[in-house]
Amino acid sequence: MIAIPKSVVRDFYDKLAVGDASGALGLMAPDIEWITMWLYKVEGRGPGRVAEGLFKPLMAEWTSFSLVPTEFITEGETVVSLGDFTGVHARTGKASEARYAHIWTVENGKITRFRQYIDTLAIAEARV
């Protein structure tokens, strides 16, 4: 039985919440397309590229952070999650709270595409 797209997305957030980055990467298709905000660029496709372009720099820049989804909207293979990013910037020590919208595409139980929209001003203010 193939997983329901919303369940796959929830599982992704749950894995990140407990620090299971490899488990989160395992939910991705081998050719995942990952589109994110201006600070973190994922060049090319695949879970390895997501780890290099997003996970590693994100963990280096923030001493702590969390992504907490508050709402899910689903239509077929598309899942939109709305939620809150909170984090403490490693260099400045400033806290950030930013609302986000994530748009996921899940096909055959694997995440094939991710697009992020976030309050970039809230992120930028914590960096200075």
CNS distance restraints for C-alpha pairs under 8 A (distance, minus, plus):
assign (resid   2 and name CA) (resid 108 and name CA) 6.04 0.50 0.50
assign (resid   2 and name CA) (resid 109 and name CA) 5.41 0.50 0.50
assign (resid   3 and name CA) (resid   7 and name CA) 6.63 0.50 0.50
assign (resid   3 and name CA) (resid   8 and name CA) 6.51 0.50 0.50
assign (resid   3 and name CA) (resid 108 and name CA) 7.40 0.50 0.50
assign (resid   3 and name CA) (resid 109 and name CA) 4.92 0.50 0.50
assign (resid   4 and name CA) (resid   8 and name CA) 6.48 0.50 0.50
assign (resid   4 and name CA) (resid 109 and name CA) 6.88 0.50 0.50
assign (resid   5 and name CA) (resid   9 and name CA) 6.38 0.50 0.50
assign (resid   5 and name CA) (resid  76 and name CA) 7.92 0.50 0.50
assign (resid   5 and name CA) (resid  77 and name CA) 6.03 0.50 0.50
assign (resid   5 and name CA) (resid  78 and name CA) 7.27 0.50 0.50
assign (resid   5 and name CA) (resid  79 and name CA) 6.81 0.50 0.50
assign (resid   5 and name CA) (resid 105 and name CA) 7.69 0.50 0.50
assign (resid   5 and name CA) (resid 106 and name CA) 5.32 0.50 0.50
assign (resid   5 and name CA) (resid 107 and name CA) 7.51 0.50 0.50
assign (resid   5 and name CA) (resid 109 and name CA) 6.66 0.50 0.50
assign (resid   6 and name CA) (resid  10 and name CA) 6.15 0.50 0.50
assign (resid   6 and name CA) (resid  72 and name CA) 7.58 0.50 0.50
assign (resid   6 and name CA) (resid  74 and name CA) 6.97 0.50 0.50
assign (resid   6 and name CA) (resid  79 and name CA) 6.14 0.50 0.50
assign (resid   7 and name CA) (resid  11 and name CA) 6.02 0.50 0.50
assign (resid   8 and name CA) (resid  12 and name CA) 6.30 0.50 0.50
assign (resid   8 and name CA) (resid  27 and name CA) 7.23 0.50 0.50
assign (resid   8 and name CA) (resid 106 and name CA) 7.59 0.50 0.50
assign (resid   8 and name CA) (resid 109 and name CA) 6.80 0.50 0.50
assign (resid   8 and name CA) (resid 110 and name CA) 7.36 0.50 0.50
assign (resid   8 and name CA) (resid 111 and name CA) 7.62 0.50 0.50
assign (resid   9 and name CA) (resid  13 and name CA) 6.59 0.50 0.50
assign (resid   9 and name CA) (resid  79 and name CA) 7.55 0.50 0.50
assign (resid   9 and name CA) (resid 104 and name CA) 7.49 0.50 0.50
assign (resid   9 and name CA) (resid 111 and name CA) 7.88 0.50 0.50
assign (resid  10 and name CA) (resid  14 and name CA) 6.17 0.50 0.50
assign (resid  11 and name CA) (resid  15 and name CA) 6.07 0.50 0.50
assign (resid  11 and name CA) (resid  24 and name CA) 7.75 0.50 0.50
assign (resid  12 and name CA) (resid  16 and name CA) 6.37 0.50 0.50
assign (resid  12 and name CA) (resid  23 and name CA) 7.85 0.50 0.50
assign (resid  12 and name CA) (resid  24 and name CA) 5.09 0.50 0.50
assign (resid  12 and name CA) (resid  27 and name CA) 6.97 0.50 0.50
assign (resid  13 and name CA) (resid  17 and name CA) 6.12 0.50 0.50
assign (resid  13 and name CA) (resid  24 and name CA) 7.80 0.50 0.50
assign (resid  13 and name CA) (resid  67 and name CA) 7.06 0.50 0.50
assign (resid  13 and name CA) (resid  68 and name CA) 7.49 0.50 0.50
assign (resid  13 and name CA) (resid  69 and name CA) 7.76 0.50 0.50
assign (resid  14 and name CA) (resid  18 and name CA) 6.66 0.50 0.50
assign (resid  15 and name CA) (resid  19 and name CA) 6.33 0.50 0.50
assign (resid  15 and name CA) (resid  20 and name CA) 4.93 0.50 0.50
assign (resid  15 and name CA) (resid  21 and name CA) 6.77 0.50 0.50
assign (resid  15 and name CA) (resid  23 and name CA) 6.26 0.50 0.50
assign (resid  15 and name CA) (resid  24 and name CA) 5.65 0.50 0.50
assign (resid  16 and name CA) (resid  20 and name CA) 5.49 0.50 0.50
assign (resid  16 and name CA) (resid  21 and name CA) 5.92 0.50 0.50
assign (resid  16 and name CA) (resid  24 and name CA) 6.49 0.50 0.50
assign (resid  17 and name CA) (resid  66 and name CA) 6.70 0.50 0.50
assign (resid  17 and name CA) (resid  67 and name CA) 7.51 0.50 0.50
assign (resid  20 and name CA) (resid  24 and name CA) 6.37 0.50 0.50
assign (resid  21 and name CA) (resid  25 and name CA) 6.13 0.50 0.50
assign (resid  21 and name CA) (resid  55 and name CA) 7.92 0.50 0.50
assign (resid  22 and name CA) (resid  26 and name CA) 6.10 0.50 0.50
assign (resid  23 and name CA) (resid  27 and name CA) 6.78 0.50 0.50
assign (resid  24 and name CA) (resid  28 and name CA) 7.40 0.50 0.50
assign (resid  25 and name CA) (resid  47 and name CA) 5.57 0.50 0.50
assign (resid  25 and name CA) (resid  48 and name CA) 8.00 0.50 0.50
assign (resid  25 and name CA) (resid  51 and name CA) 7.67 0.50 0.50
assign (resid  26 and name CA) (resid  47 and name CA) 7.67 0.50 0.50
assign (resid  27 and name CA) (resid 109 and name CA) 7.83 0.50 0.50
assign (resid  27 and name CA) (resid 110 and name CA) 5.49 0.50 0.50
assign (resid  27 and name CA) (resid 111 and name CA) 6.17 0.50 0.50
assign (resid  28 and name CA) (resid  32 and name CA) 6.23 0.50 0.50
assign (resid  28 and name CA) (resid  46 and name CA) 7.68 0.50 0.50
assign (resid  28 and name CA) (resid  47 and name CA) 6.27 0.50 0.50
assign (resid  28 and name CA) (resid 110 and name CA) 5.18 0.50 0.50
assign (resid  28 and name CA) (resid 111 and name CA) 4.56 0.50 0.50
assign (resid  28 and name CA) (resid 112 and name CA) 6.38 0.50 0.50
assign (resid  29 and name CA) (resid  46 and name CA) 7.03 0.50 0.50
assign (resid  29 and name CA) (resid  47 and name CA) 7.44 0.50 0.50
assign (resid  29 and name CA) (resid 110 and name CA) 5.17 0.50 0.50
assign (resid  29 and name CA) (resid 111 and name CA) 5.57 0.50 0.50
assign (resid  29 and name CA) (resid 112 and name CA) 5.33 0.50 0.50
assign (resid  30 and name CA) (resid  45 and name CA) 7.71 0.50 0.50
assign (resid  30 and name CA) (resid  46 and name CA) 5.00 0.50 0.50
assign (resid  30 and name CA) (resid  47 and name CA) 6.41 0.50 0.50
assign (resid  31 and name CA) (resid  45 and name CA) 5.12 0.50 0.50
assign (resid  31 and name CA) (resid  46 and name CA) 4.49 0.50 0.50
assign (resid  31 and name CA) (resid  47 and name CA) 7.56 0.50 0.50
assign (resid  31 and name CA) (resid 112 and name CA) 6.91 0.50 0.50
assign (resid  32 and name CA) (resid  45 and name CA) 5.41 0.50 0.50
assign (resid  32 and name CA) (resid  46 and name CA) 4.89 0.50 0.50
assign (resid  32 and name CA) (resid  47 and name CA) 6.74 0.50 0.50
assign (resid  32 and name CA) (resid 111 and name CA) 6.71 0.50 0.50
assign (resid  32 and name CA) (resid 112 and name CA) 4.44 0.50 0.50
assign (resid  32 and name CA) (resid 113 and name CA) 5.45 0.50 0.50
assign (resid  32 and name CA) (resid 114 and name CA) 7.82 0.50 0.50
assign (resid  33 and name CA) (resid  44 and name CA) 7.54 0.50 0.50
assign (resid  33 and name CA) (resid  45 and name CA) 5.32 0.50 0.50
assign (resid  33 and name CA) (resid  46 and name CA) 6.95 0.50 0.50
assign (resid  33 and name CA) (resid 112 and name CA) 6.26 0.50 0.50
assign (resid  33 and name CA) (resid 113 and name CA) 4.70 0.50 0.50
assign (resid  33 and name CA) (resid 114 and name CA) 6.35 0.50 0.50
assign (resid  34 and name CA) (resid  42 and name CA) 6.33 0.50 0.50
assign (resid  34 and name CA) (resid  45 and name CA) 7.17 0.50 0.50
assign (resid  34 and name CA) (resid  50 and name CA) 6.92 0.50 0.50
assign (resid  34 and name CA) (resid 113 and name CA) 5.86 0.50 0.50
assign (resid  34 and name CA) (resid 114 and name CA) 4.87 0.50 0.50
assign (resid  34 and name CA) (resid 115 and name CA) 6.34 0.50 0.50
assign (resid  35 and name CA) (resid  41 and name CA) 7.56 0.50 0.50
assign (resid  35 and name CA) (resid  42 and name CA) 6.97 0.50 0.50
assign (resid  35 and name CA) (resid 113 and name CA) 7.93 0.50 0.50
assign (resid  35 and name CA) (resid 114 and name CA) 5.92 0.50 0.50
assign (resid  35 and name CA) (resid 115 and name CA) 4.74 0.50 0.50
assign (resid  35 and name CA) (resid 116 and name CA) 6.33 0.50 0.50
assign (resid  36 and name CA) (resid  40 and name CA) 6.53 0.50 0.50
assign (resid  36 and name CA) (resid  41 and name CA) 6.65 0.50 0.50
assign (resid  36 and name CA) (resid  42 and name CA) 7.57 0.50 0.50
assign (resid  36 and name CA) (resid 114 and name CA) 7.85 0.50 0.50
assign (resid  36 and name CA) (resid 115 and name CA) 5.90 0.50 0.50
assign (resid  36 and name CA) (resid 116 and name CA) 4.88 0.50 0.50
assign (resid  36 and name CA) (resid 117 and name CA) 7.28 0.50 0.50
assign (resid  37 and name CA) (resid  41 and name CA) 7.48 0.50 0.50
assign (resid  37 and name CA) (resid 116 and name CA) 6.44 0.50 0.50
assign (resid  37 and name CA) (resid 117 and name CA) 6.80 0.50 0.50
assign (resid  37 and name CA) (resid 118 and name CA) 7.22 0.50 0.50
assign (resid  37 and name CA) (resid 120 and name CA) 7.65 0.50 0.50
assign (resid  40 and name CA) (resid  53 and name CA) 6.01 0.50 0.50
assign (resid  40 and name CA) (resid  54 and name CA) 5.50 0.50 0.50
assign (resid  40 and name CA) (resid  57 and name CA) 7.30 0.50 0.50
assign (resid  40 and name CA) (resid  58 and name CA) 7.72 0.50 0.50
assign (resid  41 and name CA) (resid  53 and name CA) 5.44 0.50 0.50
assign (resid  41 and name CA) (resid  54 and name CA) 6.80 0.50 0.50
assign (resid  42 and name CA) (resid  49 and name CA) 5.96 0.50 0.50
assign (resid  42 and name CA) (resid  50 and name CA) 5.72 0.50 0.50
assign (resid  42 and name CA) (resid  52 and name CA) 7.48 0.50 0.50
assign (resid  42 and name CA) (resid  53 and name CA) 4.48 0.50 0.50
assign (resid  42 and name CA) (resid  54 and name CA) 6.45 0.50 0.50
assign (resid  43 and name CA) (resid  49 and name CA) 6.49 0.50 0.50
assign (resid  43 and name CA) (resid  53 and name CA) 6.89 0.50 0.50
assign (resid  44 and name CA) (resid  49 and name CA) 6.49 0.50 0.50
assign (resid  45 and name CA) (resid  49 and name CA) 6.07 0.50 0.50
assign (resid  45 and name CA) (resid  50 and name CA) 7.66 0.50 0.50
assign (resid  46 and name CA) (resid  50 and name CA) 6.55 0.50 0.50
assign (resid  47 and name CA) (resid  51 and name CA) 6.23 0.50 0.50
assign (resid  48 and name CA) (resid  52 and name CA) 6.27 0.50 0.50
assign (resid  49 and name CA) (resid  53 and name CA) 5.82 0.50 0.50
assign (resid  49 and name CA) (resid  54 and name CA) 7.99 0.50 0.50
assign (resid  50 and name CA) (resid  54 and name CA) 5.39 0.50 0.50
assign (resid  50 and name CA) (resid  55 and name CA) 6.62 0.50 0.50
assign (resid  51 and name CA) (resid  55 and name CA) 4.72 0.50 0.50
assign (resid  51 and name CA) (resid  56 and name CA) 6.01 0.50 0.50
assign (resid  52 and name CA) (resid  56 and name CA) 5.62 0.50 0.50
assign (resid  52 and name CA) (resid  57 and name CA) 7.40 0.50 0.50
assign (resid  53 and name CA) (resid  57 and name CA) 6.70 0.50 0.50
assign (resid  54 and name CA) (resid  58 and name CA) 5.82 0.50 0.50
assign (resid  55 and name CA) (resid  59 and name CA) 6.08 0.50 0.50
assign (resid  56 and name CA) (resid  60 and name CA) 6.21 0.50 0.50
assign (resid  57 and name CA) (resid  61 and name CA) 6.08 0.50 0.50
assign (resid  58 and name CA) (resid  62 and name CA) 6.17 0.50 0.50
assign (resid  59 and name CA) (resid  63 and name CA) 6.97 0.50 0.50
assign (resid  59 and name CA) (resid  64 and name CA) 7.71 0.50 0.50
assign (resid  60 and name CA) (resid  90 and name CA) 7.58 0.50 0.50
assign (resid  61 and name CA) (resid  89 and name CA) 6.13 0.50 0.50
assign (resid  61 and name CA) (resid  90 and name CA) 5.52 0.50 0.50
assign (resid  61 and name CA) (resid  91 and name CA) 7.34 0.50 0.50
assign (resid  62 and name CA) (resid  87 and name CA) 6.40 0.50 0.50
assign (resid  62 and name CA) (resid  88 and name CA) 5.57 0.50 0.50
assign (resid  62 and name CA) (resid  89 and name CA) 4.44 0.50 0.50
assign (resid  62 and name CA) (resid  90 and name CA) 4.85 0.50 0.50
assign (resid  63 and name CA) (resid  87 and name CA) 7.41 0.50 0.50
assign (resid  63 and name CA) (resid  88 and name CA) 5.70 0.50 0.50
assign (resid  63 and name CA) (resid  89 and name CA) 6.02 0.50 0.50
assign (resid  63 and name CA) (resid  90 and name CA) 4.93 0.50 0.50
assign (resid  64 and name CA) (resid  87 and name CA) 5.30 0.50 0.50
assign (resid  64 and name CA) (resid  88 and name CA) 5.48 0.50 0.50
assign (resid  64 and name CA) (resid  89 and name CA) 7.57 0.50 0.50
assign (resid  65 and name CA) (resid  85 and name CA) 7.00 0.50 0.50
assign (resid  65 and name CA) (resid  86 and name CA) 5.39 0.50 0.50
assign (resid  65 and name CA) (resid  87 and name CA) 3.86 0.50 0.50
assign (resid  65 and name CA) (resid  88 and name CA) 6.50 0.50 0.50
assign (resid  66 and name CA) (resid  84 and name CA) 7.91 0.50 0.50
assign (resid  66 and name CA) (resid  85 and name CA) 5.64 0.50 0.50
assign (resid  66 and name CA) (resid  86 and name CA) 5.41 0.50 0.50
assign (resid  66 and name CA) (resid  87 and name CA) 6.38 0.50 0.50
assign (resid  67 and name CA) (resid  83 and name CA) 7.02 0.50 0.50
assign (resid  67 and name CA) (resid  84 and name CA) 5.77 0.50 0.50
assign (resid  67 and name CA) (resid  85 and name CA) 4.66 0.50 0.50
assign (resid  67 and name CA) (resid  86 and name CA) 6.78 0.50 0.50
assign (resid  68 and name CA) (resid  83 and name CA) 5.43 0.50 0.50
assign (resid  68 and name CA) (resid  84 and name CA) 5.23 0.50 0.50
assign (resid  68 and name CA) (resid  85 and name CA) 6.52 0.50 0.50
assign (resid  69 and name CA) (resid  81 and name CA) 6.05 0.50 0.50
assign (resid  69 and name CA) (resid  82 and name CA) 5.59 0.50 0.50
assign (resid  69 and name CA) (resid  83 and name CA) 4.01 0.50 0.50
assign (resid  69 and name CA) (resid  84 and name CA) 6.39 0.50 0.50
assign (resid  70 and name CA) (resid  81 and name CA) 7.35 0.50 0.50
assign (resid  70 and name CA) (resid  82 and name CA) 5.80 0.50 0.50
assign (resid  70 and name CA) (resid  83 and name CA) 4.79 0.50 0.50
assign (resid  70 and name CA) (resid  84 and name CA) 7.46 0.50 0.50
assign (resid  71 and name CA) (resid  81 and name CA) 5.68 0.50 0.50
assign (resid  71 and name CA) (resid  82 and name CA) 5.18 0.50 0.50
assign (resid  71 and name CA) (resid  83 and name CA) 6.68 0.50 0.50
assign (resid  72 and name CA) (resid  79 and name CA) 6.72 0.50 0.50
assign (resid  72 and name CA) (resid  80 and name CA) 5.63 0.50 0.50
assign (resid  72 and name CA) (resid  81 and name CA) 4.59 0.50 0.50
assign (resid  72 and name CA) (resid  82 and name CA) 6.48 0.50 0.50
assign (resid  73 and name CA) (resid  79 and name CA) 5.73 0.50 0.50
assign (resid  73 and name CA) (resid  80 and name CA) 5.01 0.50 0.50
assign (resid  73 and name CA) (resid  81 and name CA) 6.46 0.50 0.50
assign (resid  74 and name CA) (resid  78 and name CA) 5.75 0.50 0.50
assign (resid  74 and name CA) (resid  79 and name CA) 4.47 0.50 0.50
assign (resid  74 and name CA) (resid  80 and name CA) 6.27 0.50 0.50
assign (resid  75 and name CA) (resid  79 and name CA) 6.53 0.50 0.50
assign (resid  77 and name CA) (resid 105 and name CA) 5.52 0.50 0.50
assign (resid  77 and name CA) (resid 106 and name CA) 5.23 0.50 0.50
assign (resid  77 and name CA) (resid 107 and name CA) 6.26 0.50 0.50
assign (resid  78 and name CA) (resid 103 and name CA) 7.01 0.50 0.50
assign (resid  78 and name CA) (resid 104 and name CA) 5.64 0.50 0.50
assign (resid  78 and name CA) (resid 105 and name CA) 4.69 0.50 0.50
assign (resid  78 and name CA) (resid 106 and name CA) 6.53 0.50 0.50
assign (resid  79 and name CA) (resid 103 and name CA) 5.87 0.50 0.50
assign (resid  79 and name CA) (resid 104 and name CA) 5.08 0.50 0.50
assign (resid  79 and name CA) (resid 105 and name CA) 6.43 0.50 0.50
assign (resid  79 and name CA) (resid 106 and name CA) 7.80 0.50 0.50
assign (resid  80 and name CA) (resid 101 and name CA) 6.79 0.50 0.50
assign (resid  80 and name CA) (resid 102 and name CA) 5.57 0.50 0.50
assign (resid  80 and name CA) (resid 103 and name CA) 4.52 0.50 0.50
assign (resid  80 and name CA) (resid 104 and name CA) 6.21 0.50 0.50
assign (resid  81 and name CA) (resid 101 and name CA) 5.74 0.50 0.50
assign (resid  81 and name CA) (resid 102 and name CA) 5.17 0.50 0.50
assign (resid  81 and name CA) (resid 103 and name CA) 6.55 0.50 0.50
assign (resid  82 and name CA) (resid  99 and name CA) 7.47 0.50 0.50
assign (resid  82 and name CA) (resid 100 and name CA) 5.74 0.50 0.50
assign (resid  82 and name CA) (resid 101 and name CA) 4.60 0.50 0.50
assign (resid  82 and name CA) (resid 102 and name CA) 6.48 0.50 0.50
assign (resid  83 and name CA) (resid  99 and name CA) 5.75 0.50 0.50
assign (resid  83 and name CA) (resid 100 and name CA) 5.42 0.50 0.50
assign (resid  83 and name CA) (resid 101 and name CA) 6.64 0.50 0.50
assign (resid  84 and name CA) (resid  97 and name CA) 6.85 0.50 0.50
assign (resid  84 and name CA) (resid  98 and name CA) 5.73 0.50 0.50
assign (resid  84 and name CA) (resid  99 and name CA) 4.60 0.50 0.50
assign (resid  84 and name CA) (resid 100 and name CA) 5.94 0.50 0.50
assign (resid  85 and name CA) (resid  96 and name CA) 7.67 0.50 0.50
assign (resid  85 and name CA) (resid  97 and name CA) 5.69 0.50 0.50
assign (resid  85 and name CA) (resid  98 and name CA) 5.11 0.50 0.50
assign (resid  85 and name CA) (resid  99 and name CA) 6.18 0.50 0.50
assign (resid  85 and name CA) (resid 100 and name CA) 6.94 0.50 0.50
assign (resid  86 and name CA) (resid  95 and name CA) 7.25 0.50 0.50
assign (resid  86 and name CA) (resid  96 and name CA) 5.48 0.50 0.50
assign (resid  86 and name CA) (resid  97 and name CA) 4.54 0.50 0.50
assign (resid  86 and name CA) (resid  98 and name CA) 6.49 0.50 0.50
assign (resid  87 and name CA) (resid  95 and name CA) 5.62 0.50 0.50
assign (resid  87 and name CA) (resid  96 and name CA) 5.29 0.50 0.50
assign (resid  87 and name CA) (resid  97 and name CA) 6.80 0.50 0.50
assign (resid  88 and name CA) (resid  93 and name CA) 5.85 0.50 0.50
assign (resid  88 and name CA) (resid  94 and name CA) 5.55 0.50 0.50
assign (resid  88 and name CA) (resid  95 and name CA) 4.33 0.50 0.50
assign (resid  88 and name CA) (resid  96 and name CA) 6.24 0.50 0.50
assign (resid  88 and name CA) (resid 126 and name CA) 7.75 0.50 0.50
assign (resid  89 and name CA) (resid  93 and name CA) 5.07 0.50 0.50
assign (resid  89 and name CA) (resid  94 and name CA) 5.50 0.50 0.50
assign (resid  89 and name CA) (resid  95 and name CA) 6.36 0.50 0.50
assign (resid  89 and name CA) (resid  96 and name CA) 7.63 0.50 0.50
assign (resid  89 and name CA) (resid 126 and name CA) 6.28 0.50 0.50
assign (resid  89 and name CA) (resid 127 and name CA) 6.54 0.50 0.50
assign (resid  91 and name CA) (resid 127 and name CA) 7.56 0.50 0.50
assign (resid  92 and name CA) (resid 126 and name CA) 6.98 0.50 0.50
assign (resid  92 and name CA) (resid 127 and name CA) 6.31 0.50 0.50
assign (resid  92 and name CA) (resid 128 and name CA) 6.67 0.50 0.50
assign (resid  93 and name CA) (resid 126 and name CA) 7.87 0.50 0.50
assign (resid  94 and name CA) (resid 126 and name CA) 5.09 0.50 0.50
assign (resid  94 and name CA) (resid 127 and name CA) 7.44 0.50 0.50
assign (resid  95 and name CA) (resid 126 and name CA) 6.12 0.50 0.50
assign (resid  96 and name CA) (resid 122 and name CA) 6.11 0.50 0.50
assign (resid  96 and name CA) (resid 123 and name CA) 6.06 0.50 0.50
assign (resid  96 and name CA) (resid 125 and name CA) 7.71 0.50 0.50
assign (resid  96 and name CA) (resid 126 and name CA) 5.68 0.50 0.50
assign (resid  97 and name CA) (resid 122 and name CA) 6.45 0.50 0.50
assign (resid  97 and name CA) (resid 123 and name CA) 7.56 0.50 0.50
assign (resid  98 and name CA) (resid 118 and name CA) 6.64 0.50 0.50
assign (resid  98 and name CA) (resid 119 and name CA) 5.31 0.50 0.50
assign (resid  98 and name CA) (resid 120 and name CA) 7.64 0.50 0.50
assign (resid  98 and name CA) (resid 122 and name CA) 5.64 0.50 0.50
assign (resid  98 and name CA) (resid 123 and name CA) 6.81 0.50 0.50
assign (resid  99 and name CA) (resid 118 and name CA) 5.91 0.50 0.50
assign (resid  99 and name CA) (resid 119 and name CA) 5.80 0.50 0.50
assign (resid 100 and name CA) (resid 116 and name CA) 7.28 0.50 0.50
assign (resid 100 and name CA) (resid 117 and name CA) 5.62 0.50 0.50
assign (resid 100 and name CA) (resid 118 and name CA) 4.21 0.50 0.50
assign (resid 100 and name CA) (resid 119 and name CA) 6.50 0.50 0.50
assign (resid 101 and name CA) (resid 116 and name CA) 6.10 0.50 0.50
assign (resid 101 and name CA) (resid 117 and name CA) 5.11 0.50 0.50
assign (resid 101 and name CA) (resid 118 and name CA) 6.33 0.50 0.50
assign (resid 102 and name CA) (resid 114 and name CA) 7.01 0.50 0.50
assign (resid 102 and name CA) (resid 115 and name CA) 5.72 0.50 0.50
assign (resid 102 and name CA) (resid 116 and name CA) 4.70 0.50 0.50
assign (resid 102 and name CA) (resid 117 and name CA) 6.27 0.50 0.50
assign (resid 103 and name CA) (resid 114 and name CA) 5.72 0.50 0.50
assign (resid 103 and name CA) (resid 115 and name CA) 5.08 0.50 0.50
assign (resid 103 and name CA) (resid 116 and name CA) 6.51 0.50 0.50
assign (resid 104 and name CA) (resid 111 and name CA) 6.94 0.50 0.50
assign (resid 104 and name CA) (resid 112 and name CA) 7.71 0.50 0.50
assign (resid 104 and name CA) (resid 113 and name CA) 5.73 0.50 0.50
assign (resid 104 and name CA) (resid 114 and name CA) 4.71 0.50 0.50
assign (resid 104 and name CA) (resid 115 and name CA) 6.61 0.50 0.50
assign (resid 105 and name CA) (resid 111 and name CA) 5.85 0.50 0.50
assign (resid 105 and name CA) (resid 112 and name CA) 5.61 0.50 0.50
assign (resid 105 and name CA) (resid 113 and name CA) 4.99 0.50 0.50
assign (resid 105 and name CA) (resid 114 and name CA) 6.54 0.50 0.50
assign (resid 106 and name CA) (resid 110 and name CA) 5.33 0.50 0.50
assign (resid 106 and name CA) (resid 111 and name CA) 4.36 0.50 0.50
assign (resid 106 and name CA) (resid 112 and name CA) 5.64 0.50 0.50
assign (resid 106 and name CA) (resid 113 and name CA) 7.23 0.50 0.50
assign (resid 107 and name CA) (resid 111 and name CA) 6.45 0.50 0.50
assign (resid 107 and name CA) (resid 112 and name CA) 6.46 0.50 0.50
assign (resid 119 and name CA) (resid 123 and name CA) 6.82 0.50 0.50
assign (resid 120 and name CA) (resid 124 and name CA) 6.02 0.50 0.50
assign (resid 121 and name CA) (resid 125 and name CA) 6.07 0.50 0.50
assign (resid 122 and name CA) (resid 126 and name CA) 6.73 0.50 0.50
assign (resid 123 and name CA) (resid 127 and name CA) 6.77 0.50 0.50
assign (resid 124 and name CA) (resid 128 and name CA) 6.96 0.50 0.50
